[in-house]
Amino acid sequence: MPHLIRRPLRSAALATAVLLAVPALAACDGDPKAKADPKPSGSAAPSAATKPAVLPAALTGQKPDWQKCPAPSVAQGGGKAPGSGWECATMKAPLDYAKPDGETLDVALIRKKATDSGKRVGSLVYNFGGPGGSGVRSLPGFGDQYKKLNTVYDLVSFDPRGVGNSAPVTCQDDKTLDQAADSADPLEDVRKITEACKQNSAKVLPHVGTANAARDMDLMRQVLGDQKLNYFGISYGTELGGVYAHLFPQNVGRTVLDAVVDPTSDEVQRSLGQAKGFQLALDHAMKYCRDKYTANCPTGPSAAEGNKRIAALLEKLKTKPAPTQSGRKLTSELALTGIVATLYDEEGWDYLVQGLGEVMQDGTGNNLLLFADSYNGRDEKGRYDNSHAAQMAISCADTNRRYTVEEMKAQEPAFRAASPVFGPFLAEGLIGCAEWPVRGTTDKPVVGAAGAAPIVVIGNTGDPATPVEGAKRMAEALGKGVGVNVTVEGEGHGTYGTNACATKAVDSFLVDGTAPADGTVCK
């Protein structure tokens, strides 16, 4: 599954899990006392509250101590050390940008130097999504896709604050996460998770929102020695890129946003859009199953029949989880997570058939549990990365909206109509921030970037997680002459490396500076 790092929360927050498009940006990011100010996204200039802080030379003049990278930590997701050429370092950033001379935190960085130093353009900074994904762990895994870009760019990524090795948010321990079961009281689950986050990470919770991550990127730009920030954002990374462009329009370099979060939608609209998007992907996968596996297709002869079978399975698993060889049980939530994990591109559809076939026909849940564990960042030793905690902390720090159970229930019919399979879980996710101690200041990201250099914005018609309409709206919200919209007619979440036309357009823009025409369509 190319590009995306998307990590779910547990229980009531599967929605925020499937939800890569999190509510975003605050004028004063992460202020526990901030009052709601639901201003729409648009092209307004940054307010006084969002204008860059003047940072001390001790921070802007840092010289990172680049060293050979160690193996990723458990918090980052584990695995082997990256291969030859990858270097790691840390960068000091203010814990609180309102106090730039105060306490600092470490931001973990990774890079691979440009292979043709004579043609070097600068650094190209990546964010692969989430929120909650470790860029330090992710970038080397995608390195081969970016070989052409690596000729002229130092490839760079980072763990955003609260993620991986950058002041990681810690909430529930591995044992508690493993014991999570389907619950009749999702609000109680939210309270337990929130309390664990408060107990273990109270110091950083007010400071982990998207706006502060964007400020870290501008400090990173200076530390890397670049006049402009060249940036490649995927999924949630597009929201981060839009927020950066709003805060620092004069510093925008060559920027690409792929699999784009819709900045004009509030949490309900985003969640409904994802319910429809994942349902569409599931319907396509069930058609593929019918055509390839015929009578052996576990979802049957039609999407309508498949939806009934999957909904019945999920309901059954709530009271009778399926056994697995590991001794753990496949719950309804884990089964749905496993299904979601297979829908990000067409390559996952055979795995979906395999997983559903096993649990429907044999009554065991080994495959869906394996898919869910991979999606959830759980390794074979039962250790979780910190993406659950980071996603919740960043998402809840970014939004001022706190839905009640009554409001959630009022939305359930619309969600169920949007998707009989994913709708109920996505509706439940609306209360994921109900008890959060840090309040953001808006319900939509502010991305207007008047005066910024052109930003290429790419959407895919078959994207289940960030529906294609979001790309057009992002391009419009960035401002006239800034957003350059490209539409890909295909399946999957993200287009670079999977669609030749989009890949060529991105390479031409990033390498040569030639932007595609606004409104370009790639078949």
BAFIZA-122665 format. One record per residue (C-alpha): x, y, z. Coordinates in steps of 0.1 Angstrom, whole numbers, padded with zeros to 4 digits, always signed. Example, Ala and Ser with C-alpha at 12.3 -4.5 7.8 and 13.67 -1.06 7.14 Angstrom:
BEGIN
+0123-0045+0078;+0137-0011+0071;
! end
This chain:
BEGIN
+0000+0000+0000;+0019+0030-0012;+0025+0062+0007;+0000+0062+0035;+0008+0060+0071;-0026+0058+0087;-0030+0046+0123;-0063+0040+0140;-0073+0048+0175;-0092+0022+0195;-0128+0017+0205;-0149+0048+0198;-0121+0061+0177;-0119+0036+0149;-0134+0065+0130;-0106+0088+0137;-0086+0058+0127;-0100+0054+0094;-0101+0091+0094;-0069+0104+0081;-0086+0137+0076;-0085+0150+0110;-0100+0183+0122;-0072+0208+0121;-0053+0239+0129;-0057+0263+0156;-0047+0299+0156;-0030+0294+0190;-0023+0257+0186;-0032+0236+0216;-0042+0263+0241;-0061+0246+0269;-0081+0277+0276;-0088+0288+0241;-0124+0296+0232;-0140+0283+0201;-0136+0305+0170;-0152+0286+0141;-0139+0307+0113;-0140+0291+0078;-0110+0281+0059;-0100+0305+0032;-0074+0329+0018;-0071+0353+0047;-0037+0364+0057;-0023+0349+0089;-0036+0366+0120;-0014+0381+0147;-0018+0349+0166;-0006+0328+0137;+0023+0350+0127;+0057+0333+0131;+0075+0337+0164;+0109+0353+0163;+0132+0323+0172;+0166+0327+0189;+0197+0321+0169;+0205+0291+0191;+0176+0273+0174;+0177+0287+0138;+0215+0283+0137;+0216+0247+0148;+0239+0223+0130;+0224+0188+0131;+0249+0160+0140;+0240+0136+0112;+0250+0100+0120;+0242+0066+0106;+0206+0057+0115;+0199+0031+0141;+0170+0006+0138;+0136+0024+0144;+0124+0024+0180;+0093+0006+0191;+0075+0039+0193;+0085+0045+0156;+0072+0011+0146;+0104-0010+0149;+0121-0029+0121;+0156-0029+0107;+0180+0000+0104;+0178+0017+0070;+0204+0009+0044;+0234+0027+0031;+0232+0065+0027;+0205+0072+0053;+0215+0096+0081;+0196+0106+0113;+0198+0136+0137;+0177+0156+0160;+0166+0192+0159;+0157+0213+0190;+0124+0231+0187;+0104+0252+0213;+0080+0232+0233;+0058+0262+0233;+0062+0286+0204;+0047+0314+0226;+0079+0310+0246;+0106+0306+0220;+0134+0311+0245;+0119+0285+0269;+0120+0247+0271;+0127+0227+0240;+0119+0193+0226;+0138+0171+0202;+0124+0165+0167;+0138+0133+0150;+0151+0138+0114;+0163+0115+0086;+0179+0123+0053;+0195+0109+0022;+0218+0133+0004;+0212+0141-0033;+0231+0118-0055;+0240+0145-0081;+0254+0173-0059;+0261+0194-0090;+0223+0196-0098;+0211+0197-0062;+0180+0219-0058;+0178+0216-0020;+0160+0195+0006;+0126+0178-0001;+0107+0173+0032;+0081+0145+0033;+0051+0138+0056;+0034+0105+0048;+0002+0110+0067;-0015+0098+0099;-0014+0119+0119;+0008+0097+0140;+0031+0081+0114;+0069+0082+0119;+0085+0098+0089;+0119+0086+0101;+0108+0050+0098;+0087+0055+0066;+0109+0074+0042;+0135+0047+0037;+0108+0022+0029;+0097+0044+0000;+0131+0055-0010;+0132+0035-0043;+0101+0053-0055;+0119+0086-0051;+0152+0078-0068;+0147+0104-0096;+0139+0130-0070;+0169+0120-0049;+0192+0129-0078;+0185+0166-0071;+0171+0167-0036;+0182+0156-0002;+0153+0134+0008;+0142+0144+0043;+0115+0134+0067;+0108+0137+0104;+0087+0124+0133;+0063+0153+0140;+0061+0164+0176;+0042+0138+0197;+0051+0110+0172;+0078+0083+0173;+0110+0097+0188;+0099+0133+0189;+0085+0138+0224;+0061+0109+0219;+0027+0110+0234;+0021+0080+0256;-0014+0068+0267;-0024+0032+0273;+0002+0004+0276;+0005-0026+0253;-0015-0050+0276;-0044-0026+0279;-0045-0021+0241;-0044-0058+0236;-0073-0063+0260;-0095-0037+0243;-0128-0053+0234;-0160-0042+0217;-0178-0020+0242;-0214-0011+0248;-0203+0022+0263;-0180+0040+0239;-0179+0072+0259;-0164+0052+0289;-0137+0039+0266;-0129+0075+0255;-0127+0085+0291;-0102+0058+0299;-0080+0066+0270;-0081+0103+0277;-0072+0098+0314;-0043+0076+0304;-0030+0103+0280;-0034+0130+0307;-0015+0109+0333;+0014+0100+0310;+0018+0130+0286;+0002+0161+0302;+0032+0182+0295;+0032+0178+0257;-0006+0175+0250;-0011+0213+0246;+0017+0216+0220;+0013+0187+0195;-0012+0202+0171;-0008+0206+0133;+0001+0243+0135;+0031+0236+0158;+0042+0208+0135;+0041+0234+0106;+0062+0258+0127;+0087+0230+0133;+0089+0225+0095;+0098+0262+0090;+0125+0259+0117;+0137+0227+0099;+0139+0247+0066;+0163+0271+0083;+0183+0244+0100;+0187+0225+0067;+0199+0257+0051;+0170+0262+0026;+0156+0295+0016;+0123+0279+0007;+0106+0247+0020;+0102+0221-0008;+0076+0197+0005;+0058+0165-0004;+0027+0157+0017;+0005+0127+0015;-0030+0123+0031;-0028+0141+0065;+0005+0154+0052;-0016+0175+0027;-0033+0192+0056;+0000+0199+0073;+0013+0213+0040;-0018+0236+0036;-0014+0249+0072;+0023+0255+0065;+0015+0275+0034;-0010+0296+0053;+0014+0304+0081;+0045+0309+0059;+0033+0317+0024;+0065+0336+0016;+0086+0304+0024;+0067+0280+0001;+0090+0263-0024;+0080+0234-0048;+0052+0217-0030;+0031+0187-0039;+0000+0175-0020;-0012+0140-0029;-0044+0123-0015;-0058+0155-0002;-0077+0163+0029;-0107+0186+0022;-0101+0218+0042;-0137+0230+0038;-0154+0201+0055;-0161+0199+0093;-0157+0166+0112;-0191+0153+0104;-0188+0161+0067;-0153+0145+0065;-0165+0114+0083;-0195+0110+0060;-0172+0115+0030;-0150+0087+0043;-0179+0065+0050;-0190+0069+0013;-0154+0065+0001;-0146+0033+0019;-0180+0019+0010;-0173+0027-0027;-0139+0009-0024;-0156-0021-0007;-0182-0023-0034;-0155-0023-0060;-0136-0050-0041;-0167-0071-0038;-0173-0068-0076;-0138-0079-0081;-0143-0108-0058;-0175-0119-0076;-0158-0117-0110;-0126-0135-0100;-0137-0160-0074;-0173-0166-0087;-0191-0191-0064;-0162-0191-0040;-0165-0153-0033;-0173-0149+0004;-0193-0117-0002;-0216-0133-0027;-0230-0123-0061;-0236-0086-0054;-0225-0057-0033;-0259-0056-0016;-0256-0092-0006;-0219-0086+0005;-0229-0057+0026;-0255-0078+0044;-0230-0106+0050;-0203-0083+0063;-0227-0064+0086;-0240-0097+0100;-0204-0109+0106;-0195-0077+0125;-0226-0079+0146;-0219-0116+0154;-0183-0108+0164;-0195-0083+0190;-0208-0112+0212;-0188-0141+0198;-0153-0131+0187;-0135-0155+0164;-0106-0175+0177;-0071-0173+0163;-0039-0193+0165;-0023-0167+0187;-0049-0172+0214;-0062-0137+0209;-0098-0131+0197;-0109-0113+0165;-0134-0088+0178;-0158-0068+0156;-0136-0037+0158;-0105-0056+0149;-0123-0073+0120;-0134-0040+0106;-0099-0026+0110;-0086-0056+0091;-0111-0049+0063;-0102-0012+0062;-0065-0021+0059;-0072-0040+0026;-0091-0012+0009;-0064+0015+0003;-0056+0001-0032;-0065-0027-0055;-0035-0048-0043;-0053-0054-0011;-0085-0069-0026;-0072-0105-0027;-0062-0102+0009;-0097-0090+0017;-0112-0121+0000;-0087-0143+0020;-0096-0127+0053;-0133-0127+0049;-0133-0162+0035;-0115-0176+0065;-0137-0160+0091;-0170-0166+0073;-0163-0202+0062;-0139-0215+0088;-0149-0194+0118;-0113-0183+0125;-0098-0148+0123;-0061-0152+0118;-0058-0132+0086;-0080-0103+0095;-0063-0101+0129;-0029-0100+0111;-0041-0072+0088;-0055-0053+0118;-0023-0056+0138;-0003-0043+0109;-0026-0013+0105;-0026-0007+0143;+0012-0007+0145;+0014-0039+0167;+0045-0061+0162;+0048-0098+0166;+0060-0093+0202;+0028-0075+0211;+0044-0041+0212;+0025-0011+0198;+0041+0020+0182;+0028+0053+0196;+0006+0061+0166;-0027+0054+0185;-0018+0080+0212;-0002+0105+0187;-0032+0104+0164;-0056+0111+0192;-0035+0138+0207;-0029+0156+0174;-0065+0152+0162;-0081+0164+0195;-0056+0193+0199;-0066+0205+0164;-0104+0207+0168;-0126+0228+0190;-0156+0205+0184;-0166+0182+0213;-0195+0160+0202;-0219+0146+0228;-0234+0111+0227;-0267+0127+0219;-0252+0145+0189;-0235+0113+0178;-0268+0094+0179;-0285+0121+0159;-0260+0116+0131;-0262+0077+0131;-0290+0075+0104;-0270+0096+0079;-0239+0075+0086;-0257+0042+0082;-0272+0055+0049;-0237+0065+0037;-0223+0030+0045;-0240+0000+0062;-0206-0014+0070;-0184+0016+0080;-0211+0042+0089;-0219+0031+0124;-0182+0030+0135;-0175+0064+0119;-0204+0079+0137;-0192+0065+0170;-0158+0081+0163;-0173+0116+0165;-0171+0114+0203;-0134+0105+0203;-0124+0139+0216;-0153+0144+0240;-0132+0144+0272;-0100+0158+0258;-0083+0183+0281;-0068+0205+0254;-0091+0226+0232;-0083+0238+0197;-0097+0269+0181;-0114+0259+0149;-0132+0230+0133;-0115+0233+0099;-0079+0238+0088;-0070+0273+0076;-0050+0270+0044;-0054+0302+0025;-0019+0311+0012;-0022+0343-0009;+0011+0351-0025;+0026+0316-0021;+0043+0298-0050;+0022+0273-0070;+0012+0242-0051;+0003+0210-0070;-0027+0193-0055;-0036+0157-0067;-0068+0138-0061;-0078+0102-0071;-0114+0094-0081;-0112+0060-0064;-0096+0072-0031;-0115+0057-0001;-0098+0078+0026;-0096+0113+0011;-0123+0116-0016;-0113+0133-0048;-0135+0163-0042;-0111+0174-0014;-0083+0181-0038;-0103+0206-0058;-0115+0223-0027;-0079+0224-0013;-0067+0240-0045;-0095+0266-0043;-0089+0273-0006;-0051+0278-0011;-0060+0308-0033;-0061+0319-0069;-0028+0313-0086;-0016+0290-0058;-0035+0258-0060;-0029+0237-0091;-0055+0208-0093;-0047+0175-0109;-0073+0147-0110;-0064+0110-0115;-0090+0086-0127;-0081+0055-0108;-0082+0035-0076;-0062+0039-0044;-0050+0063-0018;-0022+0083-0033;-0010+0085-0069;+0027+0090-0070;+0045+0059-0082;+0012+0042-0091;-0001+0064-0119;+0025+0072-0146;+0008+0104-0157;+0007+0119-0122;+0042+0107-0114;+0056+0124-0145;+0037+0156-0136;+0051+0156-0101;+0087+0148-0113;+0086+0176-0138;+0074+0201-0112;+0098+0191-0084;+0128+0186-0106;+0124+0212-0133;+0099+0236-0117;+0074+0232-0144;+0039+0230-0129;+0011+0210-0147;-0018+0230-0161;-0046+0236-0135;-0074+0211-0142;-0051+0184-0157;-0068+0149-0158;-0047+0117-0157;-0064+0086-0170;
! end
